[in-house]
Amino acid sequence: MVSHTRNPLKKLYILLFRNVNDRKVFEDVVAHYQALSSTGQKNPSEQNAFFYVSSSEWNLYRFITQFVEINKLPKAVLLLKDIKTSLMDLFITGRGDHNHKFEKIKHILEFYPNLQYTLLGDDSQHDPYLYENICKIFPVNVMAVYIRQTGNSKKEKTVAALKNLEGLNVKVCYFKNSSEAIAHSRSIGLIS
């Protein structure tokens, strides 16, 4: 979902004055997520386990589930942060401490140790570094890491983190458009 995490005023405007039908999904994200969800399944009604781990708070649960349904994204377990209680928290929603995201992902991998995982995120906050830390703990469980480029150019620190992941034999893709991620997923056999 296009969330404008780097622009707090625009984010607040969208939270207060836009409804779920007005929110945009990045082009080709639905196709990529659906392909990841169904890969390796013989029965079209079966799906791979999908988890949405977000820095958004639980008060956005209904909004996010409606967004997933409207855009035909794969159904998934949704893991969010505790609800914030002050007006100032509205300005920093989705930002701040990302330890909860690390802990939630770590818990998933510990709870389902025999599964293989693909981690998807962006470079607007801490995803590349969180995923780097996860892969250091679970190098055989994470098959690939996908990081969406949110600005006009790639970030050096993100490139460095992804290079470290390649050293752990994790496939990485730092992309601007989801079509690049889809092509990468095909090239490594993640989707057909």
ZAVEX-631451 format. One record per residue (C-alpha): residue number from 1; x, y, z. Coordinates in steps of 0.5 Angstrom, whole numbers, plus 500, padded with zeros to 3 digits. Layout:
R;NUM;X;Y;Z
...
This chain:
R;1;500;500;500
R;2;503;507;498
R;3;503;510;505
R;4;507;516;505
R;5;511;514;511
R;6;517;519;509
R;7;512;525;509
R;8;508;526;516
R;9;503;531;513
R;10;501;528;507
R;11;501;521;511
R;12;496;525;516
R;13;492;528;511
R;14;491;521;508
R;15;489;518;514
R;16;484;523;516
R;17;481;525;509
R;18;482;519;505
R;19;478;512;505
R;20;480;505;504
R;21;478;505;497
R;22;482;511;495
R;23;488;508;497
R;24;493;505;492
R;25;497;499;491
R;26;504;499;488
R;27;503;497;480
R;28;504;489;480
R;29;504;488;487
R;30;498;484;487
R;31;501;479;481
R;32;507;478;485
R;33;504;477;492
R;34;499;472;489
R;35;504;468;485
R;36;508;468;491
R;37;502;465;495
R;38;500;460;490
R;39;507;457;488
R;40;508;450;489
R;41;501;449;490
R;42;497;444;486
R;43;490;446;488
R;44;489;453;486
R;45;485;454;493
R;46;491;452;497
R;47;496;458;499
R;48;502;458;502
R;49;503;462;509
R;50;503;469;508
R;51;504;474;514
R;52;504;482;514
R;53;508;484;519
R;54;507;492;519
R;55;509;498;524
R;56;502;500;523
R;57;498;500;530
R;58;492;495;531
R;59;487;501;530
R;60;488;500;523
R;61;487;493;523
R;62;480;493;519
R;63;482;498;514
R;64;488;494;512
R;65;484;488;512
R;66;479;492;507
R;67;485;494;503
R;68;487;487;502
R;69;480;484;500
R;70;479;490;495
R;71;486;489;492
R;72;485;482;492
R;73;492;481;496
R;74;493;474;499
R;75;489;473;505
R;76;494;473;511
R;77;496;473;518
R;78;496;480;520
R;79;501;482;526
R;80;501;490;528
R;81;504;494;533
R;82;500;496;540
R;83;495;502;539
R;84;498;509;540
R;85;494;513;545
R;86;496;520;544
R;87;495;525;539
R;88;502;526;538
R;89;503;519;536
R;90;499;520;530
R;91;505;524;527
R;92;509;518;528
R;93;505;512;526
R;94;508;507;523
R;95;515;510;525
R;96;519;510;531
R;97;522;503;534
R;98;522;497;530
R;99;524;492;535
R;100;517;490;535
R;101;517;488;527
R;102;524;484;528
R;103;521;480;534
R;104;514;478;530
R;105;518;476;524
R;106;523;472;529
R;107;517;469;533
R;108;514;467;526
R;109;521;463;524
R;110;522;460;531
R;111;514;458;531
R;112;515;455;524
R;113;522;453;523
R;114;521;448;517
R;115;518;453;512
R;116;522;457;507
R;117;521;465;507
R;118;521;471;503
R;119;521;477;506
R;120;519;484;503
R;121;519;491;505
R;122;522;498;503
R;123;528;502;504
R;124;524;508;507
R;125;525;506;514
R;126;529;500;517
R;127;527;493;513
R;128;533;492;510
R;129;537;492;517
R;130;532;488;520
R;131;532;483;515
R;132;539;483;515
R;133;539;481;523
R;134;534;476;521
R;135;538;473;516
R;136;544;472;521
R;137;540;468;526
R;138;536;464;520
R;139;540;464;514
R;140;537;457;512
R;141;530;459;513
R;142;530;466;508
R;143;530;464;501
R;144;530;471;498
R;145;529;479;501
R;146;526;484;496
R;147;527;491;498
R;148;523;497;494
R;149;526;503;493
R;150;522;509;495
R;151;526;515;493
R;152;529;517;486
R;153;536;513;488
R;154;538;507;491
R;155;541;508;498
R;156;548;506;500
R;157;546;503;507
R;158;541;499;504
R;159;546;496;498
R;160;551;495;503
R;161;546;491;508
R;162;543;487;501
R;163;551;485;500
R;164;551;482;506
R;165;545;478;505
R;166;548;475;499
R;167;554;473;503
R;168;549;469;507
R;169;547;466;500
R;170;540;469;501
R;171;538;472;494
R;172;536;479;494
R;173;533;484;489
R;174;533;492;490
R;175;527;494;486
R;176;524;500;484
R;177;518;497;480
R;178;514;490;482
R;179;516;488;475
R;180;523;487;477
R;181;521;483;483
R;182;517;479;479
R;183;522;477;474
R;184;527;476;479
R;185;523;471;483
R;186;522;467;476
R;187;529;467;475
R;188;531;464;482
R;189;525;459;481
R;190;521;462;487
R;191;515;463;482
R;192;513;460;475
